[in-house]
Amino acid sequence: MALFGSDKNKKSKDANKAEEQKPKRLIPEDNLAELTKFFEPMQEPVELVVFTDPKRNVPYNTFMESLCRELAELTPKITVRSEPLDGDVAKLYGVDFSPTLLLAPDRYRIRYLGAPLGEEARTLIETIMRLSVGKSGLGQISRQLLGELDEKRDVKVFVSPSCPYCPGQVSHAFHCAIERPDLVSAACVDISQHTELAAKFQVGSVPHTFVNDDFQMLGLLPEERFVVELVTLKSAEEFLAQQRGMGMSAQDGLDVQEVDVVVAGAGPAGLTAAMYAVRSGLSAVVLEKNVIGGQVALTPVVENYPGFANVPGKQLMEMIAKQARAYADVHEGEGIEEVKVGKHVEIYTDKAVYVARALILATGAAWKKLGVPGEDRYFGFGVSYCSTCDGYLYREKKAMVVGGGNTALTDALHLKNLGVDVTVIHRRGEFRAEKHLVDAVAKEGVKTLLNAVVVEILGEDNKVTGVKVKNAVDETEQVVATDAVFVAIGLTPNTEIAEELGLTLDADGFIKTDRAKRTSIPRIYAAGDVTGGARQIVTAVGDGSTAALSAFEDLAHPYWKKEKTA
């Protein structure tokens, strides 16, 4: 041993060699302390039982075993047991896929079919904690609905590793299984690993949820809607229609809440508006019909938001949402059903009535449809509007991306990177996307079909088989074989509330505002994609702050009230 470094080089080489021989950890060193602290409140022990077959899915088996082992090293409350797929324990629990993970099988019926990759690993960590403390995390209404359940429910949620919506749907299923372990079982099925089961259920889009193998839910649902459909095995619309048919009003018994500003929409514009409103001294609440994040949450990587060289869209929205929640209540899954403008602005939802002084519409935009035969018929079975969600399903298969803008070419590059045989169809002779994307598509060898218009989407047996394409120059038609169609032709503003209020819209259907984001009706403001313009995250954030500051200024000095003359 040399205290003064005479064997420094030899020691350094030995240390490097030892480091190289260490097995690589899945949990980064920087996260170990944070995770250890996260698990400190654990109460009951949680056993993780891993089932593997050394002849099947070996890389995923290794990942599953390593992840569970590393989690167990963080706290004695987590234990891991490995079992062979052909053993008695596997037969006891009905396990027939490698790898499969059961969580606390002595008390609950929750499992992963396939290693929890990507965001699903975070869902696993959260679920372990909930199993330990015995709290589902469901809201009061959801718990009441589940309390009325008297039949068994078996839930399968099909996911892909890159889908930003899938973890939320898996969490809903797991939370229900924790709340009612006597009647609800839940499984997260990774389509990239368990391709056979995905094919059996004809999964063409994720998240795709099956209850008792028959009832289906497409996409990520708000929590209460998920629970309603789980319990009733009916769509929420059908359930509400039956209630109204029995003479029950959706507004019966609603709480009335007074607030200065209601913000409709929890994308970057809406969340920013809430922050600026509260910082100005106003009270605010954000109402989001679907899920937080809007279109940004589906963007794989954001590269033009100041302060970040690149950041996943979902991660960016999680940071913005966390900051917004420090200022205002953000209600997910609570959409606006009616707005009345009088002395106050009254906003009605299916949960409450908000008596406000101002309303900021940041309702964003939805995917624009092609409007051709077969599009609705095969939605979720080959027709998709989210390559991030569904791209994994079409690896080593053919897919068409329809569109010529930034989104279309970004989708094409993403699919190409996944191993999809992708072709871009565009109705013009050249793309309108940014030059670097056009160059990247050419460099990667992505096939293109220009001056071509999709006139019909073809399919059979619940899956897309091709598209009928018309040449925009000579109007000849041809059928092109494909397994999927990803539509990326732009966005349609969500202006239902604006139209009902009679707000002035522009020629393209977007809400018209002045520079202060005021609409044609006093006390109603609009921000973000619903107003058109550049439709960038940074402009949405600017719109949100402007709308909130205008509301503050106007409520203090109402410009619509005539000054009294002496």
C-alpha positions in Angstrom: 0.0 0.0 0.0 1.4 3.4 -1.0 0.0 6.3 0.8 1.8 8.8 -1.4 0.8 7.5 -4.7 3.9 5.5 -5.9 1.5 2.8 -7.3 -1.2 5.3 -8.4 -1.2 4.2 -12.1 -1.5 0.5 -11.2 -4.2 1.2 -8.6 -6.1 3.3 -11.2 -5.9 0.5 -13.8 -7.1 -2.1 -11.3 -10.0 0.1 -10.2 -11.0 0.6 -13.8 -10.9 -3.1 -14.5 -12.9 -3.9 -11.4 -15.5 -1.2 -12.5 -15.8 -2.8 -15.9 -16.4 -6.2 -14.4 -19.2 -5.0 -12.2 -22.7 -5.7 -13.6 -24.3 -2.6 -14.8 -27.1 -1.3 -12.6 -30.5 -0.4 -14.0 -31.2 2.2 -11.3 -28.8 5.1 -11.7 -26.5 5.9 -8.8 -28.0 9.4 -8.6 -31.5 8.0 -8.0 -30.6 5.6 -5.2 -30.9 8.0 -2.3 -34.1 9.5 -3.6 -35.7 6.0 -4.1 -34.5 4.9 -0.6 -36.2 7.9 0.9 -39.3 7.3 -1.1 -39.7 3.8 0.3 -39.1 4.8 3.9 -42.8 5.1 4.8 -43.5 1.5 3.7 -45.5 -0.5 6.3 -46.4 -4.0 5.2 -43.8 -6.0 3.3 -44.3 -6.5 -0.4 -43.1 -9.6 -2.1 -42.2 -9.6 -5.8 -42.4 -13.0 -7.5 -40.7 -13.3 -10.8 -41.4 -16.1 -13.2 -39.0 -16.8 -16.1 -38.2 -19.4 -18.7 -34.5 -19.5 -19.6 -35.4 -20.3 -23.2 -37.8 -17.4 -23.8 -37.3 -13.6 -23.8 -33.9 -13.9 -22.1 -33.0 -10.1 -22.2 -36.4 -9.2 -20.7 -36.0 -11.9 -18.1 -32.7 -10.5 -17.1 -34.1 -6.9 -17.0 -37.0 -8.0 -14.8 -34.9 -9.9 -12.3 -32.2 -7.2 -12.1 -34.8 -4.4 -11.5 -36.6 -6.3 -8.8 -33.3 -7.3 -7.1 -32.1 -3.7 -7.1 -35.4 -2.5 -5.7 -35.1 -5.1 -2.9 -31.7 -3.8 -2.0 -33.2 -0.4 -1.1 -35.4 -1.6 1.7 -36.0 -4.8 3.7 -39.7 -4.3 3.1 -39.3 -5.4 -0.5 -38.4 -9.1 -1.1 -37.9 -11.0 -4.3 -38.5 -14.6 -5.1 -37.7 -16.2 -8.5 -39.8 -19.2 -9.8 -39.5 -21.3 -12.9 -42.3 -21.0 -15.5 -42.9 -24.7 -15.5 -43.1 -25.0 -11.7 -46.0 -25.7 -9.3 -46.1 -22.0 -8.1 -46.6 -20.9 -11.7 -49.4 -23.3 -12.2 -51.0 -22.2 -8.9 -51.1 -18.5 -10.1 -51.9 -19.4 -13.7 -48.7 -17.9 -15.0 -47.7 -19.0 -18.5 -45.5 -16.2 -19.9 -41.9 -15.3 -19.4 -41.2 -12.9 -17.8 -44.2 -12.3 -15.5 -44.1 -10.4 -12.2 -46.6 -10.8 -9.4 -46.9 -8.1 -6.7 -47.8 -9.2 -3.2 -49.7 -12.3 -4.6 -50.7 -13.3 -1.1 -53.0 -10.2 -0.9 -53.5 -8.8 -4.4 -53.9 -9.9 -8.0 -51.7 -7.5 -9.8 -49.1 -8.6 -12.5 -46.9 -7.5 -15.3 -46.7 -9.6 -18.4 -43.4 -8.5 -19.7 -40.7 -6.5 -17.9 -41.8 -2.9 -16.9 -39.9 -0.8 -19.4 -39.8 2.9 -19.8 -42.5 4.8 -17.7 -44.0 1.5 -16.5 -41.0 1.2 -14.1 -42.3 4.3 -12.4 -45.7 2.8 -12.1 -44.2 -0.3 -10.5 -42.4 1.8 -7.9 -45.6 3.7 -7.1 -47.7 0.5 -6.9 -45.2 -1.2 -4.5 -45.7 1.8 -2.1 -49.5 1.7 -2.4 -49.5 -2.1 -1.7 -47.4 -1.6 1.4 -49.6 1.2 2.9 -52.8 -0.3 1.6 -54.1 2.8 0.0 -55.4 2.8 -3.6 -55.1 6.5 -4.2 -58.5 6.6 -5.8 -60.8 9.6 -5.3 -63.8 9.5 -3.1 -66.3 9.1 -6.0 -64.2 6.3 -7.5 -64.1 4.5 -4.2 -67.9 4.8 -3.8 -68.5 3.4 -7.2 -66.1 0.4 -6.6 -67.8 -0.2 -3.3 -71.0 -1.1 -5.2 -69.2 -3.7 -7.4 -70.5 -7.2 -6.7 -69.0 -9.2 -9.7 -65.4 -10.1 -10.6 -63.5 -7.9 -13.0 -60.3 -9.0 -14.8 -58.5 -6.0 -16.4 -55.8 -6.2 -19.0 -54.1 -3.0 -20.1 -52.0 -3.4 -23.3 -49.1 -0.9 -23.4 -45.9 0.0 -25.3 -42.7 1.3 -23.7 -42.8 4.7 -25.4 -46.5 5.5 -24.9 -46.9 8.6 -22.6 -50.6 7.7 -21.8 -50.1 4.1 -21.0 -48.8 4.4 -17.4 -51.8 6.4 -16.4 -54.2 3.7 -17.6 -52.2 1.0 -15.9 -52.3 3.0 -12.7 -56.1 3.2 -12.9 -56.3 -0.6 -13.2 -53.8 -1.2 -10.4 -55.5 1.3 -8.1 -58.8 -0.5 -8.6 -57.2 -3.9 -7.9 -55.8 -2.4 -4.6 -59.2 -0.9 -3.6 -61.1 -4.1 -4.3 -58.7 -7.0 -4.1 -61.6 -9.4 -3.6 -63.1 -8.7 -7.0 -60.6 -6.9 -9.3 -57.5 -8.3 -10.9 -55.2 -6.3 -13.1 -52.4 -7.0 -15.6 -50.1 -4.7 -17.6 -49.2 -6.4 -20.9 -46.3 -5.1 -22.9 -47.1 -5.5 -26.6 -43.4 -5.4 -27.6 -42.8 -8.5 -25.4 -46.1 -10.4 -25.4 -46.8 -10.1 -29.1 -48.9 -13.3 -29.1 -51.4 -12.0 -26.6 -51.6 -8.6 -28.3 -52.3 -10.4 -31.6 -55.0 -12.5 -30.0 -56.8 -9.4 -28.7 -56.2 -7.6 -32.0 -54.5 -4.7 -30.3 -53.8 -1.9 -32.9 -53.4 1.0 -30.6 -52.4 1.6 -27.0 -53.3 2.0 -24.3 -56.0 -0.6 -25.1 -57.9 -2.0 -22.1 -60.0 -5.1 -21.9 -62.3 -6.0 -19.0 -63.3 -9.6 -18.6 -61.9 -10.1 -22.2 -65.0 -8.5 -23.8 -65.5 -4.9 -22.7 -63.0 -2.5 -24.3 -61.6 1.0 -23.5 -59.4 2.8 -26.0 -56.9 5.4 -24.9 -56.3 6.9 -21.5 -59.5 7.7 -19.6 -59.9 10.0 -16.6 -60.0 8.1 -13.4 -63.7 8.3 -12.6 -64.7 7.5 -16.2 -62.4 4.4 -16.0 -64.1 3.3 -12.8 -67.6 3.9 -14.1 -66.9 1.7 -17.2 -65.1 -0.9 -15.2 -68.1 -1.3 -12.8 -70.9 -1.0 -15.3 -69.3 -2.5 -18.4 -70.9 0.3 -20.3 -69.5 3.4 -21.9 -69.7 6.5 -19.7 -72.0 8.1 -22.2 -74.4 5.1 -22.2 -74.4 5.1 -18.4 -75.2 8.8 -18.1 -77.9 8.5 -20.7 -79.5 5.8 -18.6 -79.3 8.0 -15.5 -81.0 10.9 -17.3 -83.6 8.5 -18.6 -84.4 7.7 -15.0 -85.0 11.3 -14.3 -81.6 12.0 -12.8 -80.0 15.3 -13.8 -76.3 15.6 -14.1 -76.5 18.8 -12.1 -78.5 17.5 -9.2 -76.7 18.0 -5.9 -73.6 19.7 -7.3 -71.3 21.7 -5.1 -71.1 25.4 -5.8 -67.7 26.9 -5.6 -66.7 30.6 -6.0 -63.4 31.4 -7.7 -62.0 34.4 -9.5 -60.8 32.6 -12.6 -61.6 29.3 -14.2 -59.1 28.0 -16.7 -60.4 25.4 -19.2 -57.5 23.2 -20.3 -54.3 21.9 -18.7 -51.9 22.2 -21.5 -48.9 24.7 -21.3 -51.2 27.7 -21.9 -53.8 26.8 -19.3 -51.3 25.8 -16.6 -49.3 29.0 -17.2 -52.5 31.1 -17.0 -53.4 29.6 -13.6 -49.9 30.3 -12.2 -50.0 33.9 -13.4 -53.6 34.5 -12.2 -52.8 33.3 -8.7 -49.5 35.2 -8.6 -51.6 38.3 -9.5 -53.7 37.8 -6.4 -56.6 36.0 -8.0 -57.9 32.5 -7.1 -58.0 30.0 -9.9 -58.9 26.5 -10.8 -57.9 24.5 -13.9 -60.5 22.1 -15.4 -59.1 19.5 -17.8 -61.6 17.3 -19.7 -59.0 14.6 -20.6 -55.4 14.3 -19.3 -52.9 16.9 -18.3 -50.3 17.9 -20.9 -52.3 18.2 -24.2 -50.4 17.6 -27.4 -47.0 18.3 -25.8 -47.2 15.1 -23.7 -47.2 13.1 -27.0 -44.1 14.7 -28.4 -41.2 12.3 -28.0 -38.5 15.1 -27.7 -38.9 18.8 -27.5 -35.8 20.6 -28.9 -36.9 24.2 -29.1 -38.1 25.1 -25.6 -35.8 27.7 -24.0 -33.7 26.3 -21.2 -33.7 22.7 -22.5 -31.4 21.4 -25.3 -33.9 18.6 -25.5 -36.5 17.2 -23.2 -39.3 14.6 -23.5 -42.7 16.3 -24.0 -44.3 14.3 -21.2 -41.5 15.2 -18.8 -41.7 18.9 -19.6 -45.5 18.9 -19.0 -45.0 17.0 -15.7 -42.6 19.8 -14.5 -45.0 22.5 -15.6 -48.0 20.7 -14.0 -46.1 20.3 -10.7 -45.3 24.0 -10.6 -48.9 24.9 -11.5 -50.3 22.7 -8.7 -48.3 24.7 -6.2 -50.6 27.7 -7.1 -54.0 26.3 -8.1 -56.1 23.2 -8.0 -55.9 21.2 -11.3 -58.8 18.9 -11.9 -58.1 16.1 -14.3 -61.1 14.4 -16.0 -63.5 17.3 -15.3 -64.8 18.8 -18.5 -67.0 21.8 -18.9 -70.6 21.0 -19.9 -72.2 24.5 -20.0 -71.2 28.1 -19.5 -73.6 30.9 -18.6 -72.5 34.5 -18.7 -74.4 37.0 -16.6 -73.4 39.0 -13.6 -71.0 36.2 -13.0 -69.6 33.6 -15.3 -71.1 30.2 -14.3 -69.3 27.1 -15.3 -71.1 23.8 -15.0 -69.3 20.4 -15.0 -70.6 17.0 -13.9 -69.0 17.5 -10.5 -69.5 21.1 -9.5 -70.7 24.6 -10.4 -68.1 27.3 -10.5 -69.2 30.9 -10.0 -66.3 32.8 -11.5 -65.4 36.4 -12.4 -63.6 35.3 -15.6 -63.0 32.3 -17.8 -59.8 31.6 -19.8 -60.3 29.1 -22.6 -57.1 27.1 -23.2 -58.8 24.1 -24.7 -56.2 23.4 -27.3 -56.7 21.4 -30.5 -57.3 17.8 -31.5 -55.9 15.8 -34.3 -57.5 16.6 -37.7 -59.0 13.6 -39.4 -58.8 12.7 -43.1 -62.5 12.2 -43.3 -62.3 9.2 -45.6 -64.1 5.9 -45.5 -62.5 3.4 -43.1 -60.8 6.0 -40.9 -63.3 5.7 -38.0 -63.9 2.0 -38.7 -60.3 1.1 -38.2 -59.4 3.6 -35.5 -57.4 1.7 -32.9 -56.9 -1.2 -35.3 -54.3 0.3 -37.6 -55.5 3.9 -37.8 -53.6 6.0 -35.3 -52.8 9.7 -34.6 -49.9 8.9 -32.3 -46.7 7.3 -33.5 -45.2 7.6 -30.0 -48.0 5.5 -28.6 -48.5 2.9 -31.3 -45.3 2.7 -33.3 -44.1 -0.4 -31.4 -47.0 -2.4 -32.7 -45.7 -2.1 -36.3 -42.0 -3.0 -36.0 -41.0 -5.0 -39.1 -44.3 -4.1 -40.7 -45.5 -1.5 -43.1 -46.9 1.9 -42.1 -48.0 5.0 -43.9 -47.7 8.5 -42.5 -50.1 10.9 -44.0 -49.0 14.6 -44.0 -46.2 16.9 -45.0 -45.5 19.1 -42.0 -43.1 18.8 -39.0 -45.3 16.4 -37.2 -45.6 14.0 -40.1 -41.9 13.9 -40.8 -41.1 13.6 -37.1 -43.5 10.6 -36.9 -41.9 9.0 -40.0 -38.4 9.3 -38.5 -39.6 7.9 -35.2 -41.2 4.9 -36.9 -38.1 4.3 -39.1 -36.0 4.3 -35.9 -38.3 1.6 -34.5 -37.8 -0.6 -37.5 -41.0 0.1 -39.3 -41.1 0.1 -43.1 -42.5 3.6 -43.4 -43.8 5.6 -46.3 -44.8 9.3 -46.2 -47.9 10.2 -48.3 -48.3 14.0 -49.0 -50.8 15.7 -51.2 -48.4 18.2 -52.6 -45.2 17.9 -54.6 -42.9 19.0 -51.8 -43.0 18.9 -48.0 -43.8 22.0 -45.9 -41.8 20.8 -42.9 -38.6 22.5 -41.7 -35.5 21.8 -43.8 -33.6 19.8 -41.3 -36.5 17.3 -41.1 -36.8 17.1 -44.9 -33.1 16.4 -45.0 -33.3 13.8 -42.3 -36.1 11.9 -44.0 -34.0 11.8 -47.2 -30.8 10.8 -45.3 -32.6 7.9 -43.5 -34.1 6.6 -46.8 -37.7 7.1 -45.8 -39.9 6.3 -48.8 -42.2 9.1 -50.0 -45.3 9.3 -52.1 -45.9 12.9 -53.2 -48.8 14.4 -55.1 -50.9 11.7 -53.5 -54.2 11.8 -51.6 -55.6 9.0 -49.5 -59.3 8.5 -50.5 -60.0 5.3 -48.5 -58.5 3.1 -45.8 -59.0 -0.5 -46.4 -59.1 -3.5 -44.0 -60.5 -6.8 -42.9 -60.9 -8.7 -39.7 -60.4 -5.6 -37.5 -57.1 -4.6 -39.1 -55.9 -2.2 -41.8 -54.6 -3.9 -44.9 -54.1 -1.0 -47.3 -55.0 2.5 -48.5 -56.5 3.6 -51.8 -54.5 6.6 -53.1 -55.4 9.1 -55.8 -52.7 10.8 -57.8 -53.3 14.6 -57.4 -52.0 15.3 -60.9 -53.6 12.7 -63.2 -56.3 11.5 -60.8 -55.3 7.8 -61.3 -55.9 5.6 -58.3 -53.9 2.7 -56.8 -54.1 0.5 -53.7 -51.0 0.5 -51.5 -50.6 -2.3 -49.0 -49.9 -1.3 -45.4 -50.5 -2.5 -41.9 -51.1 1.0 -40.4 -52.0 4.5 -41.2 -50.6 7.3 -39.0 -52.5 10.6 -39.7 -50.6 13.8 -39.1 -52.3 16.5 -41.2 -52.7 19.2 -38.5 -55.0 20.1 -35.7 -58.6 21.2 -35.3 -59.3 23.7 -32.5 -61.5 22.6 -29.6 -64.0 25.4 -29.8 -67.2 23.8 -28.7 -67.5 26.1 -25.6 -66.6 29.1 -27.7 -69.2 28.3 -30.3 -71.9 27.8 -27.7 -71.0 31.2 -26.1 -71.1 32.8 -29.5 -67.5 34.0 -29.5 -66.2 35.4 -32.8 -64.0 32.8 -34.7 -61.7 33.4 -37.6 -62.0 31.9 -41.1 -60.1 28.8 -39.9 -62.3 28.2 -36.9 -59.9 29.5 -34.2 -61.0 31.9 -31.5 -60.3 35.5 -32.4 -58.6 37.5 -29.7 -56.9 40.9 -29.4 -53.2 41.2 -28.4 -54.3 41.0 -24.7 -56.0 37.6 -25.4 -59.5 39.1 -24.9 -62.3 37.6 -26.9 -65.4 39.2 -28.3 -67.2 38.8 -24.9 -65.9 40.6 -21.8 -64.4 38.4 -19.1 -63.8 35.6 -21.5 -60.2 35.1 -22.7 -58.5 32.6 -24.9 -54.9 31.3 -25.1 -52.8 28.7 -26.8 -53.6 26.5 -29.8 -57.3 27.3 -29.7 -56.4 30.8 -31.0 -54.3 29.6 -33.9 -51.0 31.4 -34.7 -47.6 29.7 -34.5 -48.9 26.9 -32.2 -45.7 26.4 -30.4 -45.2 25.6 -26.7 -43.4 28.8 -26.1 -46.2 30.9 -27.7 -48.8 29.0 -25.7 -47.0 29.8 -22.5 -46.8 33.5 -23.5 -50.6 33.4 -24.3 -51.4 31.9 -21.0 -49.5 34.6 -19.0 -51.0 37.4 -21.1 -54.6 36.1 -20.7 -54.1 35.9 -16.9 -52.6 39.3 -16.6 -55.4 40.8 -18.8 -58.0 39.2 -16.6 -56.4 40.7 -13.5 -56.3 44.1 -15.1 -59.8 44.0 -16.4 -61.4 42.7 -13.1 -59.7 45.6 -11.3 -60.7 48.1 -14.0 -63.7 46.7 -16.0 -63.3 48.2 -19.5 -66.8 47.1 -20.5 -68.5 49.3 -17.9 -69.3 52.8 -19.0 -68.0 55.5 -16.7 -70.8 57.4 -14.9 -71.0 61.0 -15.9 -71.8 63.7 -13.3 
